[in-house]
Amino acid sequence: MDRESLLKLWDQWWDGDVWIAPWVRALEGVSAEQAAWQPTGRDGAPRHSIWQNVAHILLWRNVTFDILEGRGRPDDAELKARNFAAPAEATEAAWAASRQALADSHRRMRALIADPSVPLDRPRFHVTHDAYHLGQIMYIRAMLGLPPADA
């Protein structure tokens, strides 16, 4: 995918008209309590919450920012500790801060995509990675009984 097409998709994916629900609509109307809720599998084991999926996406976007800005990749112990991290406190303020961090990371990734000096290898990866987790978020919304966030 060329830079211009990737940039257009990235922009539309946040709050525009794409074939899947954009991020803004996917998180719209989700309370902190709902975002922190963890579904369970048939085995009774907890699965990741909406909030944990957002934390995971933020982690890997930040890894991309660090690598592309010359800071390198965090070590495996740090990645393991922060990957799918549950919120320290499930308050509306903390959930609003996580949503704001996602919005900020979306704008920051957009700037990288728009910069012709930045190779697209890593930013391009985030389209498929993040779409996978957005799909999980949509299923959790349905499990919570929230209305669909139609595209």
N, C-alpha and C positions, 0 to 999 in steps of 0.2 A: 504494500500500500504506500502510495506516495505521501509526502508530508502534507500537502494541501488537503487530500482526502481524509487523512488521519485527523488533522486539525478540525475539519468540519464535523466528522463523526464525534470527536471528543467534546466539541461545543454542544452539539445536539443531544448528546448522551446525558448531559447534566440536567437540562430543563427544557429541552426542545422536543421536536416531533421525530422520534425514531421508532423502529419496529418493536422495541421493548420499552417497558416503563423506564423513564429517565430517573436518575437518582433523586431528584427533588421530590417527585411523586411517590417513589418507593418508600421514602422515609417520612413522608407527610402523614400526620395524624398518629404517629407511633409515640406512645408515652415512654418515659424512662422505665417504668415497670414492665411494659410490653417488650421494650428493646432488650431488657436483661433476662427475659424468660427463656429458659432452655427446654426445648422439646426433648422427649426421650425416645430412644429407639425400641424395637421389640425386645431387646435384651435388657431394657430398663436403664441403660447407660445414658447420661445426658449428652445431648448434641449441642453444637454451638448456637448461641443466641444471635439475634440481629446485631446487638452491640459488639459481640465478639467477632462477627464477620466484618463489621466496620473497623474494629481495631486491627484485624488481620490485614485488611486492605491498606490501612494507614501505615502499618509496619512496612509492608513491601514497597509502597510508594516512597516512603522515607529511605529505604535501602537504596532504591534507584536514585533518589536525589543525592544521597551521600556518595554513591559510586561516581555519578556523573559530575559531581562537584569536587572530586578528588579526595574525599575523606575515607574511602574504602568501605568495605562491608563489615558489619558488626560480627563478632565471633559467634560461634554456634551456641554457646551458653546464653548469650544475650538474646539471640533470636528465639531460642526455645522458651526463655522466660517471658518474652513479650508477645509471642505468637498466639493469637486468639485469646488475648488477655481479657479476663472478666473485669468489669468496672470495679474500682475500689469502693465506690458508693453509687447506688442506683438512684441518683437524684435527678430532677428535671434539669438543674443547672449543669450537672456533669454530662448528661445526655446532650444538652444543647452545645456544650463545649466539644463533644465528640463529633457532632454534626458539622459544627463550624470548622473543626480540623479537617474533616473530609472535604468540605467546600474549598478551604484554603489549599489543600493538596491537589484538588482538581484544577484550580487556577495555576498553581505552580507547575503541574505536569503540562498544562496547556502552553505555558511559557517555554518549557523545554522543547515541546513538539514544534513550536513556532520558530525556534532558533535554528537557523540552517547550519550552525556549527556543531550542533548536538546530533550524534548518530541516533537513529530511530530504533535500534535494536531493543533496548530496554523499554522505552515508552510504548512501543508497539505491543509488547508482551502484556501490558496492563489492560489492554482492551479485552482480550480473552480471559485473563485471570479475573479481572474485576466483574466481567459479565457473568462468569460462573457463580461468583459469590452473590451478585445481585439476584440471580435466579433463586439461590437459597433463601435470601431475604424475602423474596416474594412468596415462597412456600410457607415460611414462618408467619408472614402476615396472614395468609389464608388460614393457617392453623389457629391463629389468635382470633379469627373471625372478623378481621379488618376488611373493608371493601377493597376490591382490586385497584391497583394503581395503574390503570390502563394507559397504554402508550398514546 
